[in-house]
Amino acid sequence: MEITLTTLAGTGVLHDCVTHDGQHFRILIPRSGGCEIFVDDPSGPDVTAATIVLEEDEADLVAELLHSRSTADGPAGLAG
């Protein structure tokens, strides 16, 4: 994944992300806390298809989910 960081004066930090597949999204980490995720429309990076606003605790939970491994994906001996 390619990530470009831009500091927005008085606002926060914008992480501009492009996946290996070419999907584009941005994550704004405002100075006030929380985060905003902008999912770009496939028609171009200047068109936002969706904006997701997360409070700090929600952003922390999503970060935990992204760093965790589901028990279903673990060794077969752990299931049921």
DAJOUR-V902079 format. One record per residue. N is the residue number from 0. RES is the residue in one small letter. PSI is psi in degrees with one decimal (999 if undefined). Layout:
# DAJOUR-V902079
n->N res->RES psi->PSI
n->N res->RES psi->PSI
This chain:
# DAJOUR-V902079
n->0 res->m psi->139.2
n->1 res->e psi->128.3
n->2 res->i psi->128.4
n->3 res->t psi->130.0
n->4 res->l psi->137.6
n->5 res->t psi->127.2
n->6 res->t psi->124.0
n->7 res->l psi->110.6
n->8 res->a psi->124.7
n->9 res->g psi->-3.4
n->10 res->t psi->-56.6
n->11 res->g psi->-149.5
n->12 res->v psi->133.0
n->13 res->l psi->124.4
n->14 res->h psi->113.8
n->15 res->d psi->115.4
n->16 res->c psi->136.4
n->17 res->v psi->121.5
n->18 res->t psi->171.3
n->19 res->h psi->-29.8
n->20 res->d psi->-3.7
n->21 res->g psi->6.8
n->22 res->q psi->141.7
n->23 res->h psi->131.7
n->24 res->f psi->160.6
n->25 res->r psi->146.3
n->26 res->i psi->120.1
n->27 res->l psi->123.8
n->28 res->i psi->96.9
n->29 res->p psi->153.4
n->30 res->r psi->-27.0
n->31 res->s psi->-8.3
n->32 res->g psi->172.3
n->33 res->g psi->-160.4
n->34 res->c psi->160.8
n->35 res->e psi->133.4
n->36 res->i psi->127.3
n->37 res->f psi->119.4
n->38 res->v psi->121.7
n->39 res->d psi->146.0
n->40 res->d psi->141.7
n->41 res->p psi->-18.0
n->42 res->s psi->-18.1
n->43 res->g psi->155.2
n->44 res->p psi->-8.1
n->45 res->d psi->1.6
n->46 res->v psi->118.1
n->47 res->t psi->122.7
n->48 res->a psi->-32.1
n->49 res->a psi->148.3
n->50 res->t psi->128.8
n->51 res->i psi->120.9
n->52 res->v psi->124.3
n->53 res->l psi->136.2
n->54 res->e psi->166.1
n->55 res->e psi->-45.7
n->56 res->d psi->-33.8
n->57 res->e psi->-41.9
n->58 res->a psi->-40.7
n->59 res->d psi->-41.5
n->60 res->l psi->-43.8
n->61 res->v psi->-41.4
n->62 res->a psi->-41.8
n->63 res->e psi->-42.7
n->64 res->l psi->-40.8
n->65 res->l psi->-26.0
n->66 res->h psi->-8.9
n->67 res->s psi->166.5
n->68 res->r psi->124.8
n->69 res->s psi->144.3
n->70 res->t psi->-33.1
n->71 res->a psi->-25.6
n->72 res->d psi->-5.0
n->73 res->g psi->-169.6
n->74 res->p psi->146.2
n->75 res->a psi->-29.1
n->76 res->g psi->-17.4
n->77 res->l psi->-20.3
n->78 res->a psi->136.5
n->79 res->g psi->999
